[in-house]
Amino acid sequence: MSDGRATASDFLGRMARSSSLRVGEARRRESDTALRRRAADAPRGSELRLSARGFDVIAEIKRRAPSAGSLAAGDALAGVAARAAAYAQAGAAAISVLTEPDEFDGSLEDLGRAVRATHVPVMRKDFLVDPYQVFEARAAGAAGVLLILRLLDEARLDEMLDAAREARQFVLLEAFAAADLARALAARERAAAGGVTALVGVNARDLVSLDVDRECFLRLRAHAPRELPIVAESGVGSADDARQVAALGYRAVLVGSALMRAADPERLLAQMIRAGREEVSRSCASG
């Protein structure tokens, strides 16, 4: 960590508490009823469509990371729109925008900039703990939200899924361990029954310790049906990495820091997509 703002111990807990405080502050400015009305009036974002070629990249925009420091060079405000457009041009299936302000320097304004700059679906990534935040994302134009299973008990998770259904959004259900993954798979079924498109993701970065364990991609993939498109998150930074997770059966990756740091993010993104699809094609031909 570059500047000491984040410590590894209880990182996820601190982010959850901070998120709850942000919700309280936002509610004092705008009621739930007013926000839901504004969300309902917002133009609908593009629908998430994964490629029939069997491998996709969700490209992430984030200004900084607690484990890496600042990732945004130059005029970061102007850069959000330009980067979103570049990701779309390179073939991203969706764009993830970090909106957490304290450790990632993000904002809902960044989310809105990305939405306005591109035709591909944009997802809000944050430490969401309240349905209010799902409607915030929708009001900003987001087509989807990421939900961290470890932050949400079953009752609150269902409330978040209900909010996503009302907001007509997709969800990415993020798991770190086998127990999380089991909950994510069950939640995916409930979401589908309610008409919500839900992806399941495996994050190799434990957001309690901040450590990356890429072996978890192998361990956890065995706990999900082989035909289910699972998203690999964190620890994927090159075309070779994309090829390796595709060989394990992952059909999408969420990539942030590597693209933010890349001198030519469009080229890296295109290389990842091509490598993953080549591996899927090879696996299908040999299987």
N, C-alpha and C positions, 0 to 999 in steps of 0.2 A: 504494500500500500504506500502510495507516494507521499501523502501529506498527513497521515494520522487521523483523518476524519472517521474512518471506519476501523473497528477492531473485529477480529474473527469471531470472538465469543458472542453468542446470542445476536448475530447480525440480523437474522430473520425476525426475531422477536422485536428488535428495535425498529425495524422497518414497518412491522405491523402496527406498533404503537404510534409511530409517526403518521402512518396512513390514516389511522383512526382520528388523530388530531386534525388532519387536513379535511376529513369529511365533516367534522364538527364545525370547522371554520367556514367551509363552503355552504353548509346548511344555514348558517347565520346570514349569509349573503343571498341565498336563493332556496326557497322551500322545495321539498320533494315534488309537490304538485306542479310548481312552475318549471322545474327542471324537466320533468317527464313530458310536459307540454312542449317545451322547446326541443327535446329530443325527438318527439313525434313529428315535429314540423321540419326537422333537418332532412336534407336530401339523403336518400338511401345510398350507402356505399356500394361499391362493386361486390358481387358475390365471389366467394372463394371457390376456385375451381382448380383442382390438382390436375397435372398433366397426365394424359393417357400413356405417356412414355415412362411413367413409373418413378420419377424422382424430381423433386422440386427444392427450391431454396426460399426460405422466408428471410429476407434481408433486413437487418436491424439498423436503426439510427439511434445512437446514444452519444451524448457529449463526453461522458467520462464513465469510468468503472472503478469501484472501490479497490479492486485488486490491481489496477493498471494505471490509475490517474487519468489525466485529461486525454480524450481521444479526438476532440474537435479542434481542428486547426483553422486559422484564418477567421473569416466572418461566419461564425457558427449559425447565426440567425438566418442569413441568406443561404447558407450551405444546406440547411435542412431541405428546402424545396429542390435545390439542384441535385442533391444526393438522392432524394426520393425518385426524381425523374430518371436519374442515371440507373438506379436499381431496376426500375420498370423497363427501361430500354434494354438492359442486359438479360431480362427474362425472369425476374423474381416473380414468384407466384403470389406473394404478399409482402407487405412492408410492416415491420414491427417498429414502434416508436416508444422509447423509454420516456415515461412522463414523471418519474419520481424525482423531486427537486433537490433533496438534501445530499444524497450520495451520488446521484447520476446527473444532476444539473438539468433535468428534463422539465417539461411543462406541457399542459394541454395546448398551449399555443404552438409548440413544435408539432403536436399531433395534427392540428388544423392545417399547418403549413404543408405537411406531407400529403394530407388528403387532397388539398387543392392543387397539388403539383402533379398528380398522377392518376391514371385510370385503374390501377390495380388496387385490390382491397388493402386497407391499412388497419392494423391491430394496435390497440393500446396495451403496452406492457408496463405493469406496475405491481405493487404489493396490495392488490385490491382486497378489501375486507368488508365492503358494504355495497348493496345494490345501487345506491346513489352513484357510485363511481362508474358503474356500467352505463347508466344514463348520461353521465358526464361525457363518457367516451362517444356515445351515440350523438349527443348534441354537437360534438366537435367533428362529426362526420365519420368516425371509425366504423368499420364493418365488422370488427371482432375485438375480443378481449382475451387476455391470458389470465387464467385462474390458477393460483398455486394451491394445490390440495392441502398442503400442510398448514396453511393459514385458516382453513375453513372447516368447521364441523359440518355434519351432514345437513342439518337444518339450514345453516347459512349457505352452504353450497347449492341447495335446491332453490333458495331465494335468488342466488346469483344466476342460476340457469333460467329461472322464471323471468328475471329482468332481461336476460339476453333474448329470450323468446319474444317478449314484448318489444324490445328494441330491434328485433330482426337482425341479430348478430350471430356470428360463429364464435365458438370458444375454443381455446387451446388449454387443455387440462394438463398441468405440469406435475410430474412425479419425480421423486428422488430415489425412492426405495420401493421394494416389492409391495409393501402395504399401501403406499401411495398409489402405485400402479393398479392394484386391485380396485381401489376406490374410483380411480379414473375410468377404468373400464366399465364399472357399474354405472357411474355418472354419465358416461357416453350413451349408454342404452337409455337412461332416463331422458337425456337431452333429446335423443333421436325421436323418442315417443312424443315429445312435445314440439317437434318440428325444428329443433335447433341442431345445426351442423356442429359436431364436436370432434376435434382432433385430440389425440393423446400424445403428450410429449414426455421424453425422458431427459432430465437435466443432469449432465455429468458434474455440474458444479453444485456442491452441497451448500445451500445458502445459510446454513448455520455456521459452518467452518470456513466457507469460501474456497475450500480445496476442490480441485478438479480430479475426478477419478474416471478416466475413459473406460476402464474395465466394466463400469456399471452398464455401459451400452450392451455388452455381451450378456451380463448377468440378467438384466431385466428384459431383454428382448424375448427370452425364452418364456416369460410369464404372460405374453400376449399372443393372440392368434396370429399365425404367420401372415395371413392375408390382410390383416388390419394395417393400414398405413400409419406408422408411428413416426414421430418427429424426434430427431436427435438434437439436443440443445447443449451448447457450450463444448469447448474442446475441439471444435471442428474449424480448422483455419486454413486448409489447403485443398487442392484437388485430390491429393492422395487421401486425406482424411475423409473427404466426401465419398471416395471410392470404397474405403474401408467400412464406413457405416452402411453404405448401400449393400455391401456384401453380407452384412449381418442381418439385413432385412428391413432396414429403415428406408422409408420412401420420401423423406423430407428432412432438411436440416434447418435450424435457425442459427444464423451466423451474424454476430455483431462486431466484436472487437477487431477481428481479422479484416473485415471490410472497412471499418473506420480507419484502420492504420495503413491500409494498402495504398501504394502510390497510384495504382490504377484499379479502383474497386470494380469497375465494370468488367474488366478483363478477368479478375479473380473470380467474380461471381459467375461469369459465363463458363470459366474453366471448371468450377465446382459442379455446375449443372451438367455439363457435358460428361465429366468423369462419372458422376452418379448414374446417369442414364446409360452410359456404356456398360457399367457394371451390372445394372439391372438387366440390360439386354443380353449380356453374356451369361448371366445366371439363368435367365429364362431359356436360352438356347441349350445350355448344358443340363438343365433340369427336366 
